[in-house]
Amino acid sequence: MTKDLGLSSLDEIVFADYTQNHMMYYQPGIRFTKEMLFLCQTNRGTVDLGLDDWQDRDIIEICPWENIISIDRYDGLDVIGSVSQKEIKSWLMSLEEIPLSFPIVRVTPKDIGIIMEGRPYSERSQRSLVKQKSIYENLLPRITTIVKKPLPVPTILYIDVFTTQEEGLPDVDRFVQPIMDFFAGILYVDDSQIHDLHPRIFNMDNPFTILECRSEPMTLSSVENIPVGSLFPLVKNVKDYYVIRFRIQ
């Protein structure tokens, strides 16, 4: 975005509640779509994660464009111009629409990411598990072209569930086990190789909250220790989905 609008890391975002923040806090982690801005911060010293959307970020703030009043341009300490909300919207309208279809699959020799719409099923729901297994099986050709056989090495498994309805969601152990069972013998030999297991549930009721001036400061919705790629379904207003990530060590 900074390249297209001629901005730099010294420039400041002005939010709808009139707070301001330097863009430098998010460089090079800032991401945008027509619908929203993802403000990615990494607090690991001088580590530069570049433009990889699948590297974990310490904090990602989810910011609808309606929350941006303007972006002030700076030269040193001097304001030399401002990009208004109207100008930002005009620029956004010129961008090409990016289609989004599920499931989303990303495979590298050491990282496998799968984004599924809906919610994972409990091991107690046999009929639903048959349906889930069928969907996973259809993904295998795309996975096994890169990972041709189970790898006998330690593996980290992340399962991030995004939901607007936590009630009725299966217990963590009940939706984790079917996923582990299916991919055993495909990505890894057996469950003993899962050295780190990270199941998480994120409530997505308010990712599009609009900031207002109030007596108590409002905050943007944020997610910690996650890649920005895991949040892209929100762009199309999909708030109920889950992300499976295998990281081969």
C-alpha positions, 0 to 999 in steps of 0.5 A: 500500500505504501508504494501505491499511495506514495507513503513512507514508514514515517507517515501516520494513520489517523483512526476514526476515534482520532488516535494516530499511529506511525506506519513504521510500527507495522512495516513491512507487515502491513497488509490490505484488501479492498475491505480492510487493513491488517496491521501486523506487528512483530516484536522480535527485535530486528527480525524482518519477516518480509512479505510472507503471509504465513510467518507468525506475527506477534499481533495482528490488528483487524482494521476496516477501512471505515476506521481510517479517516486519513493518512498524514504524510510526513517529511521528518517532523513536518506534515507535507500532505494528507491522503483523505478517506475519500482518496483512499476509497477511490484508490481501493475501488481501483484494485482488482477483486481477489476471489476467495474459495474454500478450501484454501490449501498452501503447501511447502516442504515444511509447512502445510496450511488448510483453511476450511469454511464452517467449524471442525466436527466432533469425533462423536459425530460420525456422520459429520466426520465422514463428510469431513474426511471426504473433503480432506481426501479431495485435498490430498493430491494437492498436498502429496505432490509436495509431501510425498510420504510421511516424514519421521520428524517432529511436527507442530500442529496449529488448529485455529477455530474462528467462530461467532458462536462458541456455544455448541462448538465441540470440546477442543480434544474432540475436534483435534483428534479426528484431524490428527487421526486423518493426517497420520500416515500422510504427513507424519508417521503417527501422533507421537511426532506431534511435539507441540499442539496448539488448538485455539478458539477465536471469537469473531463477533466484532472484527468489523467494529467501528471506532468512535470517540468515547470516554474509554478508548476503543480498540481494534480486534486483534489476534496474537501469534498467527500469520496474516494468511489465516485471517484472509477469510474475514475479507469476504465477511466469513467469520466461521472457519478453521485453519489447520497448520502443520509445521515440520521441524 
